[in-house]
Amino acid sequence: MICGVFILTASLNSSAQKNELRKKLQTIVHAHNSTIGFSLVDLQSGDTLTVNGGQHLPMQSVYKFHLALAVLNQVDQGKLQLDKKILIKKSDLLPNTWSPLRDKYPNGEVEVPLSEILSYTISQSDNNGCDILFRLLGGPAQVNRYIHSLGIKEVSIVATEEQMHKNEQVQFTNWTTPRAATQLLKLFYGKSLLSETSHEFLWKVMAETTTGPNKIKGLLPPGTPVAHKTGSSGANKAGLTAASNDIGIVTLPNGKHFAVAAFVSMSKEDEKATDLIMAELTKASWDYLNTKK
């Protein structure tokens, strides 16, 4: 009898904690005049909690995670090699876009290992690197087809970085739902998608991400390991930010992990305030999972 009562009490405590978290997340979301989507997955239990989890939201550079999975799938099939040298032409290095890769090789006409291009594309969110990889695979449609083949259907990848830069409306054609983003992270975490070598490579470059330090990482304890991929449209001339996002896997002090996907769309708040939304949602999730009974 005592054992049974304990189990029931633990279950009720867990349910109460989850309801408290749900209310906290909803309060954060409802405090802003933006379209906000959030998804949390406990990667040990599979327990999932979302706010606007089925909303179609523009990904911006978050889709470079999807692209990296597709590239590394080709590596695992032997069709590409991480040490394969890729010729970067001068014409590949567009001037009016974010590109540390271009800064390193301003004149192009140089052969660079695939691993280096992938690293720049993920860790530093390089736009030219992204489009070089798209061309290597045959275009965004190939990546879209691969992600759909994994059972992740609530995602659309149709346009390159160059195409998005030419017309700000194009970004809305590259969308995901928050729950689909965490479903994909869960598959990646489960090591069912890639070889061990490819998995470790992608985890490493995501953990080395330098962009968006104040997004999902913003309020976590200093030094918390987070393997993530950010995305941002920046504000347009009217001061509207169409997309500011971050998805990733967070490591708890006990070594367990959770996945989060935070998307803020159509926001008139500045970058600092928008980043704080994602940080608050993630910190609330951290607090819940770190004390979960």
Secondary structure, DSSP 8 states (H G I E B T S, - for coil): -HHHHHHHHHHHHHHHHHHHHHHHHHHHHHTSSSEEEEEEEETTT--EEEESTT--EE-GGGHHHHHHHHHHHHHHTTSS-TT-EEEE-GGGS-SSS--HHHHHSTT--EEEEHHHHHHHHHHS--HHHHHHHHHHHTSHHHHHHHHHHTT--SEE----HHHHHH-GGGGGGSEE-HHHHHHHHHHHHTT-SS-HHHHHHHHHHHHT--S-TTSTTTTS-TT--EEEEEEE--B-TTS-BS-EEEEEEEE-TTS-EEEEEEEEESB-S-HHHHHHHHHHHHHHHHHHHHS--
